[in-house]
Every structure is written in structure tokens, then in C-alpha cells.
Amino acid sequence: MTPQAPPAALLRADCIGDSAGGLTFDVAARRSTGAALLVLRRRVGDADATADADTVSLPLAPAAEGRLRAALPSSVSLPEGRWDAYARLSDGRPRRLVPGVTDLRSLAERTPSGLLGHVAVRIPYATRQGNLTVRSWLRAPHAEAVDLRHASGALTVRGRLYGTRLVPGADVELRARPGQGEGGADGSGVRRVDVTAERTEFAFTVPYDGLAPGLWDLWLRPSGEAGPVVRLARLLDDVADKNPVFTFPRARVRTPYGPVEAGPYYTRDNDLSLAVAPVQA
């Protein structure tokens, strides 16, 4: 019987974020005899990824004994989605990377200027299988949910807008997801909320008592009816998946649809939404 070859050792990559939004990957590997690359592949089904999946290749250069380094500066475009990380060394076969030490403190302290008209965010994380993946967001413009507060059966949101300006008449639009309830009080599935705005800072309050049971997505209209809509989200920190980390209590209120429990939550893409559930008798 031919003995089986031992499994290849796991390749670990340390990740460090910088204040500009870039990432550095340090891979624990011997010096490659040929060209070595760190390869990022966007998963099929994310945004507009093709069947072959988008690929970004970064050179891995010797950084120290037993270490190879690749840099992903903020100037390199990384379309929105989930990018699985591989290393291709001298044997030419891409090998899946696993996370090592991760230092993303600078991402949590980052405040983008917004002068480029967009906000780019990249956060490395460990998948359920223990592999290294980078979650990328590219929003143009972007409405960041900075602070959420419950009070008297309503949600108050403070936020900051990047990439465009707030003008008089700005408001927030709540959209009921299809099949998730009866929609707004007028049956349209859309509710509008006035916004208090100053330059790029905004605030608004959503009373729960006018919302039908279902899921409601929040969109900012920086120019009111005349301009584009911008999805509210929380992106500017070091947490790749906000849903299990940022949890909020539910408020019990009476509505024309009966008593409900309502509160905010972050979606799989870290967008801000509201859940309104009927209270069972």
C-alpha cells in the first residue's frame, strides 16, 4: 500500500489594518523560489461577481525570516462582497489561508474624509470553517449609523453622511420588504420621517406605533424627493458581522395592527433595518 502524503501545514496570515483603510498580510511561509502571490477571490453570488469570480492578486515579498508580506492599499479597488484569501507559492497551487494575529484598531478609529465620493471598507475575518476572508464594502455615497437610542416607543438614530451633502428637505424612507406585512399606514409599504441635518451630521426618530408587522429597511434621502437614496449601515469599525454582536432590546407598543414588539437590527451586510413582530396573545 502506498503511504499517503502528510497533509500540508496550514498557512497562517497575520492582518494589520491602517488608518487609510488598507490591509497588510504577513504569511508564515518560507521564501518562495518563484513568484509568490496572495490571491483574493470574490465569491460567486456576491454583488455582480461572475461565474469565474473576480480575482485580485498581490505580490508576496520577503519581509522577515519565514515571513512573506503583501499589501492591499486603500487605492486598490475591491468591489463589494466577500473575498476568500489564498497564497500561491512556488508550487503554483493556491492554498487557503487561515487567520493569524489580527490588529484592526486603526479601522475602529478611522474617520474617512468622503472627498473621493465613496467609502471603502475592508475587514478580514474567520469563516465558520476557520479560513481567512475579507469582507469589502464600497458605498457611494454612504450613510453611517453612528448611534441608536430607544425611548418612549421610538428609535432615534444619529448618523454621518459621506460622499455628498445634506440639503433642506432631506428625509428618511422606511421601506417594508415585499411579503413582510401590510406596509405603512397608507398601505404603500413606504413611510417617511423628517431629518434634522447639519452639514454631514443627521438625526431622526422613528415612532414604532405606525409600523405594520414585518421588516423595514432604512434609506436616507440627502436631497429629499429630488436626489438619490442611500442605505443606512454601520461599516466604520472592525466588526465584520454586526448582527450577533450589536443586539438591541425590543419595545412593546400598540399599533393599528395590534400590539407589537419592535426594534432595530443589522442585516447580513451590516445595513440598518427594523423588525416589527406581533405580540402573541
N, C-alpha and C positions, 0 to 999 in steps of 0.2 A: 504494500500500500504506500502510495506516495505521500509523504508528510505534507500537511498543509502549511503554507507560509504564515508566520505570525501576523496578526492584524497590524496595519500601520499605526504608529503612535499618533495621537490626536495633535493637531496643530492649533495652538492657542494664540490668540491675538489680544494684546492689551490695547485699549482705545482711550484716547485723550481728546477732549473737545476744546476748542479755543473760543475766544470771545467774539470772533467774527462769524462763528457758525461752522467752521471747518473741523475735520477729524483727522487724527493721526493713528495709524495702525502699526503696532510693533508685533511682528510674528516671531515666535520662538522657533527658529529653524536654522540649520547650518547654512553657510554661504553656498549659494547655488552656483553650479558650474556654467549654467547658461542664463538666459534672461528669465528673471522671476517676476511674476505679476500677482497683484491682488485683484481679484475679479469680483465685481458686484453684478448680480443678475436679478432684474426685476421679475417678480412672479407674474405668470400669466394670469390675466383676470384683474390685475390692479390697474385702475385708470385705463389708459389706452395702450397697455403693453401688448405686443404682438405675440403670435403663437410661438415664435422663436425666443421671446423675451428680450427686452433691452439689456445691453451689457455695457458696463464701464470697466475698463482695465487701467490699473495704476501700477507703475513700476515699483518693485520691491528692491530696495538698495540696502547694502550692509550698513548697520547703524552701530553695532557693538558685537562682541563675541557671542555668536549664537543667536543674533537678532537681525531681522530684516524689517525695514520700515517703508511704509507707503503713506502718502499724504493725500487727503481729499479736501482741497481748499474750498472755501465757500464760493469761489468764482467758477468752479466746475459744475455744470448743470446736472442735477439729479432729479428727474421728474418724480412727481408724487407717486408713492407706492412703497412696497416692501422689497428690499434688495438683499438677497441672500449672499453671504460673503464666502469666497473661496480663495485658496492660494494655489498658484500653478508654479511649481518649482522645476528643477531640471528634467524630471521625468515627463513633463508635459501634460500630466493628468491633474486637472483641478481637484483639490481636496477641500472638503467643507471645513470651515474654521469654527472653533468654539471660543466663547468669550474668556478672556483672562481678567486682568485688573482693568476696571473702567473708571475713569475720572471725568465726570461731566459737570463739575462745579461751575465752570465758566459759562455753560449753557443756561444754568438756572439764574445767573446774574446778568444775562445778556439783555440789552435793550436795542433792537435794530433801529436804524435811522429811518427806514422806509423810503429813502431817497431814490432807490432803484425801482420803486413802484411795486415791489413784491417782497415777501418774506420767505426765506428758505430755512427750513429746519431739518436737521438730520440727527436722529437719536439711535445709537446702537443698543440692541437688547438681546437677551437669550430667548430662543423659541422654546416651545414645550418639549422639544426633543433635545434641548441643550445646545443648539447651534447658534452661530452669530448671524444676526440680520440687522440691517439698518432701515429704520422707518424714516421716510422722507416726506416732507410736505413742501409744497410750492404754491403759495397763495398770493394772488394779485388782484385787488388789494386784500388785506387781512384785517379782521376784527377780532381782537384778543379779549376774551373774557377774563378780567383781572380779579374780580371779587364778586361772590354770590352771597346774598343775605336773605334769610327767611324772616318775615314779620307780618303778623295780622293777616294770614291767609294770602300772602302775595310773595313774589320773588323780586328782589331788587338786584340788578346787575350793573356793575361798573366795568367799563372797558376802555380799550385804546385802539384807535384806528391807524393802520399803516398803509401807505401807498396812495392815499387820496385824502381829500378834505371833507369835513362835515360842513354842511350849509344849513341855513334856516329851512325848516320843513323836514329835516331828517326824522325818520321814524324806524320802528322795528316791526317786522312782519312775522307773525306766527302762522305756520302752515301745518294743517293736520295731514298726516300721512294717509294716502289712499287706503281705504279699508280699515282704518283705525278708529272709526267713530263717526258721529254725526257732523263733525266740523264745528265751525263757530256758531255763535248765537243766531246768525242770519242764515245758517245752513251752507255757507260758501266754503267752509274749510279754511278760511283766512281771517285772522284778526290783526288789527293794527294797534300799536302802542306808541305814544309820544315819547320823544327822546329829549333829554337835557344835554346839550352839547357845548363844549368849549374847546376850540381848536381841534385836537385829535382825541380829546377825552369825551366820553359819553356815559350816560346813566339812564336807566329806565326801570319801571316797575310793572310787573305782570300780575294782575289780580287773577287768582285761580277760579273765582266763582262764576266766570263767564265761559269757562272752557268745558267742552264736552269730553267724556272719557275717550282716551286714545293717546297717541304720541304726537307731539307738536315740535317741529323744528324751528329754530330761531334764526332770522335773517335780518341784517342791518341794511337800511336804505339810506346811505350817506347823503344823497341828494333828493330824498323823497321820491315822489312818483316819477320824476324825470330821469333818474340815474339807475345804475346797476344795483343789484342786491348782493350782499356779502355774507357768507355763512359765518355765524359766530362760533368760535372754537377757542380752546386753550391749548396752545402749542409751545409757548416760550418758557419751557423748563426742561428738566432732564428725565421726565417720566414718559415712556413710550406709549403706555396704555393707561389712560386716566381712569377708566371705568371701575376697576376693582380697588383703586387707591383713593380716589375722591368720591366719597359717598355722602349723601345728604339725607336728612330726615324728611319725612312726608308730612304735609299739613292736611288736616281733615277739614273740609269746608262743604257748605251746602251750595248746590247749583240748581239751575232749572232742570237738570238731568238727574237730580237726586244727590245724596251725599257722595263725595269722592275723597280720595287721598291723592295729593298732587305734590310733585317736587321735581327738581332738575336732575339730570344725569349727563354723563359724557358718553358719546357713541364709540363704536369701534375705531372711528377715525378722529376721536377727540373733539368732535363737534358738540355744541351745546343743544340739548333738547329737553323737553318736559314730558313727564309721564303722568297721566291722569287716569286713575283706576277707580271704578265704582266700589263703594263700600258694601260688602255683602251683609244682608240682614242676619 
